[in-house]
Amino acid sequence: MRLHGPDEPVYTISVAARLLGVSPQTLRVMEREGLLSPARTDANIRLYSENDLLLLQRICFLVREEGVNLAGVKLILEMETGGGHTTVRFTEVIRRQQAVRRQSDPDDNDDHS
């Protein structure tokens, strides 16, 4: 049962940071660099949607796994989106990344019988 849609901002910065394994300050830096713009409440509290989390997961992958700096990430995201909203593409990219990791992880290929 879904209680909210993928575009509905429901996660506070601390929850989003915990889900992504980063600090809230990291999310603030990503916002300051123009990589995303979370929704704000009337009290100016940042709220992230599931789609925001997918985008942040992609950003974290590019930084951690590929060694891309934030300026490079911004360029990559602009090229990937072509200026439009492509959340479905982010989801597919993440699925492909996870599949590649599973294939390249030697522990997953061992037979533990």
OpenMM code with the backbone's topology and positions (N, CA, C; nanometers):
from openmm import Vec3, app, unit

residues = "MET ARG LEU HIS GLY PRO ASP GLU PRO VAL TYR THR ILE SER VAL ALA ALA ARG LEU LEU GLY VAL SER PRO GLN THR LEU ARG VAL MET GLU ARG GLU GLY LEU LEU SER PRO ALA ARG THR ASP ALA ASN ILE ARG LEU TYR SER GLU ASN ASP LEU LEU LEU LEU GLN ARG ILE CYS PHE LEU VAL ARG GLU GLU GLY VAL ASN LEU ALA GLY VAL LYS LEU ILE LEU GLU MET GLU THR GLY GLY GLY HIS THR THR VAL ARG PHE THR GLU VAL ILE ARG ARG GLN GLN ALA VAL ARG ARG GLN SER ASP PRO ASP ASP ASN ASP ASP HIS SER".split()
positions = [
    Vec3(0.0831, -0.1170, 0.0000),
    Vec3(0.0000, 0.0000, 0.0000),
    Vec3(0.0885, 0.1246, 0.0000),
    Vec3(0.0714, 0.2086, -0.0979),
    Vec3(0.1453, 0.3342, -0.1076),
    Vec3(0.0667, 0.4448, -0.0404),
    Vec3(0.1358, 0.5199, 0.0421),
    Vec3(0.0701, 0.6297, 0.1115),
    Vec3(0.0935, 0.7633, 0.0414),
    Vec3(0.1921, 0.7675, -0.0469),
    Vec3(0.2241, 0.8915, -0.1180),
    Vec3(0.2869, 0.8563, -0.2518),
    Vec3(0.2816, 0.9505, -0.3435),
    Vec3(0.3386, 0.9304, -0.4755),
    Vec3(0.4879, 0.9595, -0.4768),
    Vec3(0.5566, 0.9216, -0.5838),
    Vec3(0.7023, 0.9389, -0.5919),
    Vec3(0.7470, 1.0844, -0.5973),
    Vec3(0.6578, 1.1749, -0.6335),
    Vec3(0.6939, 1.3165, -0.6403),
    Vec3(0.6531, 1.3945, -0.5152),
    Vec3(0.5847, 1.3301, -0.4227),
    Vec3(0.5380, 1.4006, -0.3039),
    Vec3(0.6508, 1.4137, -0.2013),
    Vec3(0.6861, 1.5361, -0.1640),
    Vec3(0.7951, 1.5547, -0.0677),
    Vec3(0.7512, 1.5191, 0.0736),
    Vec3(0.8127, 1.4147, 0.1306),
    Vec3(0.7736, 1.3685, 0.2633),
    Vec3(0.8914, 1.3416, 0.3568),
    Vec3(1.0130, 1.3313, 0.3038),
    Vec3(1.1288, 1.2964, 0.3860),
    Vec3(1.2042, 1.4222, 0.4292),
    Vec3(1.2259, 1.4381, 0.5593),
    Vec3(1.3060, 1.5506, 0.6078),
    Vec3(1.4524, 1.5267, 0.5720),
    Vec3(1.5334, 1.6283, 0.5861),
    Vec3(1.6739, 1.6172, 0.5487),
    Vec3(1.7456, 1.5100, 0.6306),
    Vec3(1.7130, 1.4976, 0.7585),
    Vec3(1.7806, 1.3971, 0.8411),
    Vec3(1.7426, 1.2553, 0.7985),
    Vec3(1.6169, 1.2349, 0.7636),
    Vec3(1.5731, 1.1023, 0.7179),
    Vec3(1.6350, 1.0710, 0.5815),
    Vec3(1.6316, 1.1665, 0.4903),
    Vec3(1.6918, 1.1458, 0.3580),
    Vec3(1.8404, 1.1147, 0.3712),
    Vec3(1.9096, 1.1892, 0.4559),
    Vec3(2.0530, 1.1663, 0.4755),
    Vec3(2.0784, 1.0263, 0.5294),
    Vec3(2.0001, 0.9840, 0.6261),
    Vec3(2.0173, 0.8505, 0.6835),
    Vec3(1.9920, 0.7430, 0.5791),
    Vec3(1.8880, 0.7591, 0.4979),
    Vec3(1.8577, 0.6605, 0.3940),
    Vec3(1.9696, 0.6494, 0.2906),
    Vec3(2.0376, 0.7605, 0.2647),
    Vec3(2.1429, 0.7633, 0.1638),
    Vec3(2.2816, 0.7369, 0.2203),
    Vec3(2.2944, 0.7358, 0.3510),
    Vec3(2.4244, 0.7126, 0.4128),
    Vec3(2.5177, 0.8326, 0.4022),
    Vec3(2.4608, 0.9526, 0.4052),
    Vec3(2.5398, 1.0759, 0.4002),
    Vec3(2.4948, 1.1653, 0.5150),
    Vec3(2.5660, 1.2740, 0.5350),
    Vec3(2.5271, 1.3683, 0.6398),
    Vec3(2.4281, 1.4704, 0.5834),
    Vec3(2.3476, 1.5299, 0.6694),
    Vec3(2.2594, 1.6371, 0.6228),
    Vec3(2.3380, 1.7510, 0.5571),
    Vec3(2.4576, 1.7775, 0.6077),
    Vec3(2.5402, 1.8834, 0.5485),
    Vec3(2.5740, 1.8510, 0.4031),
    Vec3(2.5956, 1.7245, 0.3726),
    Vec3(2.6240, 1.6843, 0.2338),
    Vec3(2.5058, 1.7189, 0.1442),
    Vec3(2.3856, 1.6950, 0.1918),
    Vec3(2.2667, 1.7286, 0.1136),
    Vec3(2.2534, 1.8796, 0.0955),
    Vec3(2.2898, 1.9549, 0.1975),
    Vec3(2.2860, 2.1012, 0.1846),
    Vec3(2.3865, 2.1497, 0.0798),
    Vec3(2.5044, 2.0883, 0.0776),
    Vec3(2.6057, 2.1248, -0.0220),
    Vec3(2.5553, 2.0925, -0.1621),
    Vec3(2.4950, 1.9764, -0.1801),
    Vec3(2.4420, 1.9381, -0.3110),
    Vec3(2.3353, 2.0376, -0.3573),
    Vec3(2.2526, 2.0829, -0.2639),
    Vec3(2.1521, 2.1840, -0.2979),
    Vec3(2.2194, 2.3158, -0.3357),
    Vec3(2.3184, 2.3564, -0.2571),
    Vec3(2.3890, 2.4819, -0.2836),
    Vec3(2.4580, 2.4792, -0.4207),
    Vec3(2.5053, 2.3612, -0.4608),
    Vec3(2.5706, 2.3450, -0.5909),
    Vec3(2.4702, 2.3368, -0.7054),
    Vec3(2.3417, 2.3375, -0.6738),
    Vec3(2.2387, 2.3370, -0.7768),
    Vec3(2.2056, 2.2005, -0.8331),
    Vec3(2.2403, 2.0936, -0.7606),
    Vec3(2.2141, 1.9586, -0.8096),
    Vec3(2.0690, 1.9165, -0.7901),
    Vec3(2.0013, 1.9760, -0.6937),
    Vec3(1.8599, 1.9508, -0.6734),
    Vec3(1.8039, 2.0624, -0.5876),
    Vec3(1.6735, 2.0702, -0.5869),
    Vec3(1.6067, 2.1748, -0.5104),
    Vec3(1.4883, 2.1120, -0.4377),
    Vec3(1.5097, 2.0699, -0.3126),
    Vec3(1.3993, 2.0053, -0.2406),
    Vec3(1.2875, 2.1042, -0.2120),
    Vec3(1.1704, 2.0490, -0.1886),
    Vec3(1.0559, 2.1323, -0.1508),
    Vec3(1.0816, 2.1898, -0.0123),
    Vec3(1.0102, 2.2966, 0.0193),
    Vec3(1.0226, 2.3597, 0.1505),
    Vec3(0.8838, 2.3745, 0.2114),
    Vec3(0.8776, 2.3565, 0.3420),
    Vec3(0.7522, 2.3802, 0.4138),
    Vec3(0.7394, 2.5300, 0.4418),
    Vec3(0.6276, 2.5692, 0.4994),
    Vec3(0.6093, 2.7091, 0.5381),
    Vec3(0.7145, 2.7529, 0.6398),
    Vec3(0.7641, 2.6577, 0.7180),
    Vec3(0.8679, 2.6860, 0.8176),
    Vec3(1.0087, 2.6730, 0.7578),
    Vec3(1.0183, 2.6594, 0.6248),
    Vec3(1.1451, 2.6507, 0.5510),
    Vec3(1.2216, 2.5203, 0.5757),
    Vec3(1.1528, 2.4147, 0.6134),
    Vec3(1.2151, 2.2835, 0.6332),
    Vec3(1.2205, 2.2121, 0.4988),
    Vec3(1.3366, 2.1577, 0.4660),
    Vec3(1.3530, 2.0846, 0.3400),
    Vec3(1.2773, 1.9521, 0.3468),
    Vec3(1.2083, 1.9187, 0.2380),
    Vec3(1.1409, 1.7903, 0.2259),
    Vec3(1.1778, 1.7278, 0.0917),
    Vec3(1.2119, 1.6002, 0.0951),
    Vec3(1.2555, 1.5280, -0.0234),
    Vec3(1.1519, 1.4222, -0.0618),
    Vec3(1.1335, 1.4039, -0.1922),
    Vec3(1.0434, 1.3006, -0.2435),
    Vec3(1.1236, 1.1746, -0.2746),
    Vec3(1.0531, 1.0678, -0.3090),
    Vec3(1.1213, 0.9447, -0.3510),
    Vec3(1.2060, 0.9717, -0.4758),
    Vec3(1.1536, 1.0524, -0.5666),
    Vec3(1.2301, 1.0848, -0.6868),
    Vec3(1.3544, 1.1657, -0.6533),
    Vec3(1.3453, 1.2541, -0.5547),
    Vec3(1.4638, 1.3264, -0.5082),
    Vec3(1.5674, 1.2276, -0.4546),
    Vec3(1.5214, 1.1274, -0.3801),
    Vec3(1.6132, 1.0278, -0.3252),
    Vec3(1.6805, 0.9471, -0.4357),
    Vec3(1.6062, 0.9162, -0.5414),
    Vec3(1.6669, 0.8450, -0.6550),
    Vec3(1.7748, 0.9314, -0.7202),
    Vec3(1.7464, 1.0580, -0.7373),
    Vec3(1.8453, 1.1495, -0.7938),
    Vec3(1.9670, 1.1586, -0.7021),
    Vec3(1.9440, 1.1706, -0.5732),
    Vec3(2.0551, 1.1776, -0.4782),
    Vec3(2.1359, 1.0482, -0.4771),
    Vec3(2.0688, 0.9360, -0.4928),
    Vec3(2.1390, 0.8078, -0.5001),
    Vec3(2.2301, 0.8057, -0.6230),
    Vec3(2.1827, 0.8578, -0.7333),
    Vec3(2.2641, 0.8665, -0.8550),
    Vec3(2.3841, 0.9583, -0.8321),
    Vec3(2.3616, 1.0725, -0.7685),
    Vec3(2.4704, 1.1659, -0.7399),
    Vec3(2.5746, 1.0993, -0.6507),
    Vec3(2.5295, 1.0321, -0.5459),
    Vec3(2.6225, 0.9642, -0.4549),
    Vec3(2.7023, 0.8571, -0.5279),
    Vec3(2.6387, 0.7845, -0.6180),
    Vec3(2.7109, 0.6836, -0.6962),
    Vec3(2.8204, 0.7491, -0.7802),
    Vec3(2.7872, 0.8564, -0.8486),
    Vec3(2.8860, 0.9235, -0.9330),
    Vec3(3.0040, 0.9748, -0.8504),
    Vec3(2.9757, 1.0280, -0.7329),
    Vec3(3.0824, 1.0819, -0.6481),
    Vec3(3.1651, 0.9690, -0.5861),
    Vec3(3.0983, 0.8719, -0.5247),
    Vec3(3.1691, 0.7658, -0.4510),
    Vec3(3.2363, 0.6640, -0.5421),
    Vec3(3.1596, 0.6128, -0.6365),
    Vec3(3.2080, 0.5014, -0.7189),
    Vec3(3.2879, 0.5463, -0.8407),
    Vec3(3.2483, 0.6572, -0.8984),
    Vec3(3.3125, 0.7029, -1.0213),
    Vec3(3.4135, 0.8143, -0.9972),
    Vec3(3.4142, 0.8720, -0.8774),
    Vec3(3.5106, 0.9759, -0.8446),
    Vec3(3.4857, 1.1095, -0.9129),
    Vec3(3.3624, 1.1360, -0.9483),
    Vec3(3.3277, 1.2602, -1.0174),
    Vec3(3.3036, 1.3693, -0.9131),
    Vec3(3.3561, 1.4905, -0.9379),
    Vec3(3.3282, 1.6009, -0.8452),
    Vec3(3.1886, 1.6567, -0.8729),
    Vec3(3.1405, 1.7457, -0.7852),
    Vec3(3.0025, 1.7932, -0.7971),
    Vec3(2.9775, 1.8727, -0.9247),
    Vec3(3.0785, 1.9480, -0.9709),
    Vec3(3.0622, 2.0204, -1.0978),
    Vec3(3.0458, 1.9208, -1.2126),
    Vec3(3.1219, 1.8121, -1.2096),
    Vec3(3.1096, 1.7081, -1.3108),
    Vec3(2.9765, 1.6372, -1.3031),
    Vec3(2.9312, 1.6123, -1.1812),
    Vec3(2.8002, 1.5483, -1.1620),
    Vec3(2.6912, 1.6345, -1.2239),
    Vec3(2.7000, 1.7650, -1.2018),
    Vec3(2.5995, 1.8559, -1.2568),
    Vec3(2.5959, 1.8466, -1.4091),
    Vec3(2.7126, 1.8428, -1.4720),
    Vec3(2.7188, 1.8298, -1.6186),
    Vec3(2.6611, 1.6967, -1.6652),
    Vec3(2.6959, 1.5895, -1.5964),
    Vec3(2.6457, 1.4569, -1.6332),
    Vec3(2.4934, 1.4531, -1.6227),
    Vec3(2.4412, 1.5057, -1.5135),
    Vec3(2.2954, 1.5051, -1.4951),
    Vec3(2.2261, 1.5888, -1.6013),
    Vec3(2.2850, 1.7015, -1.6364),
    Vec3(2.2266, 1.7853, -1.7419),
    Vec3(2.2252, 1.7118, -1.8750),
    Vec3(2.3343, 1.6388, -1.9045),
    Vec3(2.3387, 1.5619, -2.0294),
    Vec3(2.2382, 1.4476, -2.0264),
    Vec3(2.2262, 1.3802, -1.9126),
    Vec3(2.1334, 1.2676, -1.9017),
    Vec3(1.9885, 1.3111, -1.9142),
    Vec3(1.9558, 1.4243, -1.8565),
    Vec3(1.8161, 1.4668, -1.8572),
    Vec3(1.7800, 1.5461, -1.9806),
    Vec3(1.8777, 1.6035, -2.0458),
    Vec3(1.8479, 1.6860, -2.1611),
    Vec3(1.7597, 1.8037, -2.1248),
    Vec3(1.7669, 1.8464, -1.9977),
    Vec3(1.6885, 1.9604, -1.9526),
    Vec3(1.5479, 1.9264, -1.9081),
    Vec3(1.5072, 1.7996, -1.9197),
    Vec3(1.3710, 1.7615, -1.8798),
    Vec3(1.3712, 1.6736, -1.7566),
    Vec3(1.2535, 1.6320, -1.7165),
    Vec3(1.2402, 1.5435, -1.6011),
    Vec3(1.2487, 1.3990, -1.6493),
    Vec3(1.3450, 1.3258, -1.5970),
    Vec3(1.3652, 1.1882, -1.6418),
    Vec3(1.3841, 1.0954, -1.5230),
    Vec3(1.2957, 1.1021, -1.4274),
    Vec3(1.3063, 1.0181, -1.3091),
    Vec3(1.3071, 0.8707, -1.3474),
    Vec3(1.2306, 0.8350, -1.4484),
    Vec3(1.2281, 0.6955, -1.4926),
    Vec3(1.3674, 0.6533, -1.5378),
    Vec3(1.4392, 0.7424, -1.6064),
    Vec3(1.5759, 0.7106, -1.6491),
    Vec3(1.6671, 0.6921, -1.5289),
    Vec3(1.6530, 0.7744, -1.4248),
    Vec3(1.7348, 0.7582, -1.3055),
    Vec3(1.7101, 0.6219, -1.2434),
    Vec3(1.5834, 0.5817, -1.2359),
    Vec3(1.5492, 0.4522, -1.1792),
    Vec3(1.6145, 0.3407, -1.2600),
    Vec3(1.6090, 0.3492, -1.3909),
    Vec3(1.6705, 0.2476, -1.4763),
    Vec3(1.8218, 0.2468, -1.4608),
    Vec3(1.8831, 0.3621, -1.4528),
    Vec3(2.0287, 0.3706, -1.4344),
    Vec3(2.0676, 0.3048, -1.3029),
    Vec3(1.9931, 0.3302, -1.1980),
    Vec3(2.0231, 0.2708, -1.0679),
    Vec3(2.0092, 0.1191, -1.0744),
    Vec3(1.9061, 0.0711, -1.1428),
    Vec3(1.8896, -0.0751, -1.1575),
    Vec3(2.0083, -0.1358, -1.2315),
    Vec3(2.0532, -0.0665, -1.3355),
    Vec3(2.1696, -0.1165, -1.4105),
    Vec3(2.2952, -0.1156, -1.3235),
    Vec3(2.3125, -0.0110, -1.2452),
    Vec3(2.4286, -0.0029, -1.1564),
    Vec3(2.4278, -0.1183, -1.0565),
    Vec3(2.3109, -0.1472, -1.0002),
    Vec3(2.2998, -0.2560, -0.9041),
    Vec3(2.3280, -0.3902, -0.9706),
    Vec3(2.2828, -0.4083, -1.0926),
    Vec3(2.3086, -0.5329, -1.1654),
    Vec3(2.4572, -0.5497, -1.1928),
    Vec3(2.5232, -0.4411, -1.2311),
    Vec3(2.6678, -0.4474, -1.2570),
    Vec3(2.7420, -0.4821, -1.1289),
    Vec3(2.7022, -0.4215, -1.0183),
    Vec3(2.7671, -0.4521, -0.8902),
    Vec3(2.7505, -0.5986, -0.8539),
    Vec3(2.6287, -0.6516, -0.8741),
    Vec3(2.6049, -0.7926, -0.8420),
    Vec3(2.6914, -0.8832, -0.9283),
    Vec3(2.7065, -0.8491, -1.0557),
    Vec3(2.7866, -0.9314, -1.1456),
    Vec3(2.9349, -0.9237, -1.1122),
    Vec3(2.9805, -0.8090, -1.0660),
    Vec3(3.1226, -0.7920, -1.0397),
    Vec3(3.1624, -0.8296, -0.8978),
    Vec3(3.0651, -0.8586, -0.8103),
    Vec3(3.0951, -0.8954, -0.6728),
    Vec3(3.1289, -1.0435, -0.6679),
    Vec3(3.2549, -1.0781, -0.6386),
    Vec3(3.2945, -1.2196, -0.6391),
    Vec3(3.2234, -1.3019, -0.5327),
    Vec3(3.1823, -1.2395, -0.4216),
    Vec3(3.1112, -1.3135, -0.3161),
    Vec3(2.9767, -1.3632, -0.3629),
    Vec3(2.9110, -1.2868, -0.4512),
    Vec3(2.7798, -1.3271, -0.5006),
    Vec3(2.7890, -1.4448, -0.5984),
    Vec3(2.9031, -1.4618, -0.6603),
    Vec3(2.9202, -1.5684, -0.7596),
    Vec3(2.9700, -1.6988, -0.6996),
    Vec3(3.0128, -1.6964, -0.5726),
    Vec3(3.0625, -1.8180, -0.5082),
    Vec3(2.9469, -1.9107, -0.4725),
    Vec3(2.9727, -2.0396, -0.4842),
    Vec3(2.8732, -2.1375, -0.4427),
    Vec3(2.9014, -2.1734, -0.2971),
    Vec3(2.8077, -2.1423, -0.2086),
    Vec3(2.8272, -2.1644, -0.0658),
    Vec3(2.7608, -2.2925, -0.0197),
    Vec3(2.7610, -2.3975, -0.1002),
    Vec3(2.6944, -2.5218, -0.0622),
    Vec3(2.7769, -2.5981, 0.0385),
] * unit.nanometer
topology = app.Topology()
chain = topology.addChain("A")
for resn in residues:
    res = topology.addResidue(resn, chain)
    for name in ("N", "CA", "C"):
        topology.addAtom(name, app.Element.getBySymbol(name[0]), res)
